[in-house]
Amino acid sequence: TVNQGAAADLTNSSMTFTAVAGRLYRYAVNGFLSSTSASGICRIDVLDGATTINQTYMNISNTLGAGMLFASALITGSGSKTVKVSCTSNTGNTTMGGSLNYGCYTLEDIGPA
């Protein structure tokens, strides 16, 4: 759960892997986000270490139920990489996956960079 105004990593979103030089990787997340607010905006950041590599915004509200999140990013480089997803809510609290509190996270080697 992410509290208003505070960035927090989504549960179980962190992955560490060893990237091979010259390869391209795709990290993706999907799942449901729900909010305690009648109208809110959630900012989703995909991070490579501490660096934001993709950012998206999503309107969510408790009156509309949960919203479906999908975010992805392409990753290059070599050596140890840690990727994760962080969320910031502008109002109320935002939860990934409702009572289940998880999403689906994938990392794929998609070919030469």
N, C-alpha and C positions, 0 to 999 in steps of 0.2 A: 504494500500500500504506500502511495506517495501522498504526503501531506501538502497542503497549499503552499506554493512558493518554494518548496524544497526539492532539489533534484535528488533522485534515488535510483539506484540500479534495480532493474527488474529481477525478481527472484529467478535464480538458475540461468540467467542470461549470459554469464561469463564463460568464455571458452578460451583455452590456451592451446596453441598448436605450433608446430615448427614449419614455417613457410620455406619453400624451396625457391631459390632465385630463378626468375624467368617464368614463374607460374602465376596464374590469376585465380583468386579465390572469391567465392561469393558467400557472405554471411547473411542470413535472413531470419526474421522473427515474424510470427503471426500468432494471434490470439485475441481474446476479447478484453476490452477495457471497459470498466464501469466507473461511474462517478457518483458522489454523494450530493453534487450540486445540480440545480435545475439547468444551468448553462455553464459550460466550462470549456476551456481549450487546454489540451495536453500537448506538450512538446516532447517529441521522441528523438533522442540522439543515439546514433550508432557510433561507438567509440573504438578506435584502435589504440589501446593503451589509454592515455589521457587526451588524445586528439579526436575531436569530432570529425567523422568522415562522411556522415550523412545526417540530415535533420529533416523531420517532417512534423506537421501539426495536424491535430485531429480534434474536431468538435465532438464533445460527448456530454450527455446529460442523464440525470436519473429518470427523467420523464420519457426518454426514448429508449431506455434500457441500455444494454451494452453495445459498444461499437466494435467493429472488426478492425484490428490493427494489422498492417503489413508494412514492414520496412526492411530494406536490404542495403548492402554496400559491397563494393568491390575492393579487394585488398591485394596489394602487391608487396614485394620486398622479400627479405629472407631472414631466417632465424626465428627466435621465439616471438610469437605474437599473442596478445590477449585482446579479444574483442568482446564487447558487451553492449547492452542497451540501457540507457538511462531515461527517466521520464520526469518531467516537471509539469505540475498542474497549476493553473492560475487561480483556481477557486475550488474549494471543497477538497475531498480526497479522491484519488484515482487508484483503482485496483486492477491488476492484471489477472484475468481468468476467473473473476468472481470468487466464489467460495473455494474453488480449486486452486487459485493463486499460482497458476503457471501458464506458460505459453509453449509454443513449438519453436525451437531454435535449430537451425541447420548451418553447416559449413560444408561447402563443396569446392573441390578443385575443378575449375571449369576450362582449363587448358592453358596454352602458352599466353604470356602477358603481351 
